[in-house]
Amino acid sequence: MNFQQLRSVREAVRQDFNLTDVSESLHTSQPGVSRQIRELEEEVGVDIFVRSGKRLIGLTPPGELILPLVEQILQCADNIRHAGAEYADSRSGVLSIAATHSQARYALPPVIKEFRERYPEVVLHLHQGSPKQVSEMLLEGEADIGVATEAVADYPGLVNLPCYRWSHSIIVPRGHPLERQEDGVSLSQLSRYPIITYGRGYTGRAHIDEAFARAGITPDIVMTAMDADVIKTYVELELGVGIVASVAWDAERDTRLRAIDARHLFEINLTRLAIRRGAWLRGYAFHFVEMFVPTLTREIVERELKGEA
């Protein structure tokens, strides 16, 4: 049994059993991948994959049991390499952050600036995606730390830690009738206008939908986007009123728009920081977490990663 065999099994599942994609991902040949898998199956004495001819089409029942062990062994191997690197050079390396657009655009910049000043020899990779993609990047080892509001809490393979709470704002062009509601905008009043907001699964969209559903109102959502700047652009064109994260409102830049507090309309949202369960983090990664959320000290994060909380 060797690591190449284990990587071939893991990658076959990740690539949806397509051996051509597996060989490209592992920088080897397709026959080589097939051989590695076969040799491992012969050694353990069971078929790991269901086959149709020469094609892999799924995992066998023994394969379902073996895959988590394969993942665990490969993660332990990665942790050993990281542990060696930690003591060889604790101030240089690579840190990969996966975040949604809102987090990457509005919440992370000051943290990244501070981190770069403190660790100039660490190369930062910032990946953007949907909450689901952020979660998958963490689970597949493509990212060390993930930041998102939705989805990350739904994956048992991830440790998720609370970061900060935030609310939504309604964005309208200057002089819009909703600006003049002295007692605060109601859902009924808001629903009289076309709405531009986040797509499903992004930036608290679930709480927006839940609020309208509880009120028995079907909003006229005419456009969705993952990017608050895109939403504000189309609000400026008067295609509708926007609902965005409050942090996305910038009074100095958004001079043609106005923001209306909507915390009384939609449930407060919680942004979470996620890490793959059992992962090894370099010392500077713990410092990044603490720069972002000062209450998340290394001791607290390590305890959560070990499941000791």
Rosetta blueprint (number, residue, H / E / L):
1 M L
2 N L
3 F H
4 Q H
5 Q H
6 L H
7 R H
8 S H
9 V H
10 R H
11 E H
12 A H
13 V H
14 R H
15 Q L
16 D L
17 F L
18 N L
19 L H
20 T H
21 D H
22 V H
23 S H
24 E H
25 S H
26 L H
27 H L
28 T L
29 S L
30 Q H
31 P H
32 G H
33 V H
34 S H
35 R H
36 Q H
37 I H
38 R H
39 E H
40 L H
41 E H
42 E H
43 E H
44 V H
45 G L
46 V L
47 D L
48 I L
49 F E
50 V E
51 R E
52 S E
53 G L
54 K L
55 R E
56 L E
57 I E
58 G E
59 L E
60 T L
61 P H
62 P H
63 G H
64 E H
65 L H
66 I H
67 L H
68 P H
69 L H
70 V H
71 E H
72 Q H
73 I H
74 L H
75 Q H
76 C H
77 A H
78 D H
79 N H
80 I H
81 R H
82 H H
83 A H
84 G H
85 A H
86 E H
87 Y H
88 A H
89 D L
90 S L
91 R L
92 S L
93 G E
94 V E
95 L E
96 S E
97 I E
98 A E
99 A E
100 T L
101 H H
102 S H
103 Q H
104 A H
105 R H
106 Y H
107 A H
108 L L
109 P H
110 P H
111 V H
112 I H
113 K H
114 E H
115 F H
116 R H
117 E H
118 R H
119 Y L
120 P L
121 E L
122 V E
123 V E
124 L E
125 H E
126 L E
127 H E
128 Q E
129 G L
130 S L
131 P H
132 K H
133 Q H
134 V H
135 S H
136 E H
137 M H
138 L H
139 L H
140 E L
141 G L
142 E L
143 A L
144 D L
145 I E
146 G E
147 V E
148 A E
149 T L
150 E L
151 A L
152 V H
153 A H
154 D H
155 Y L
156 P L
157 G L
158 L E
159 V E
160 N E
161 L E
162 P E
163 C E
164 Y E
165 R E
166 W E
167 S L
168 H E
169 S E
170 I E
171 I E
172 V E
173 P E
174 R L
175 G L
176 H L
177 P H
178 L H
179 E H
180 R H
181 Q L
182 E L
183 D L
184 G L
185 V L
186 S L
187 L H
188 S H
189 Q H
190 L H
191 S L
192 R L
193 Y L
194 P L
195 I E
196 I E
197 T E
198 Y E
199 G L
200 R L
201 G L
202 Y L
203 T L
204 G L
205 R H
206 A H
207 H H
208 I H
209 D H
210 E H
211 A H
212 F H
213 A H
214 R H
215 A L
216 G L
217 I L
218 T L
219 P L
220 D L
221 I E
222 V E
223 M E
224 T E
225 A E
226 M L
227 D L
228 A H
229 D H
230 V H
231 I H
232 K H
233 T H
234 Y H
235 V H
236 E H
237 L L
238 E L
239 L L
240 G L
241 V E
242 G E
243 I E
244 V E
245 A E
246 S H
247 V H
248 A H
249 W L
250 D L
251 A L
252 E L
253 R L
254 D L
255 T L
256 R L
257 L E
258 R E
259 A E
260 I E
261 D E
262 A L
263 R L
264 H L
265 L L
266 F L
267 E L
268 I L
269 N E
270 L E
271 T E
272 R E
273 L E
274 A E
275 I E
276 R E
277 R L
278 G L
279 A L
280 W L
281 L L
282 R L
283 G H
284 Y H
285 A H
286 F H
287 H H
288 F H
289 V H
290 E H
291 M H
292 F H
293 V L
294 P L
295 T L
296 L L
297 T L
298 R H
299 E H
300 I H
301 V H
302 E H
303 R H
304 E H
305 L H
306 K L
307 G L
308 E L
309 A L
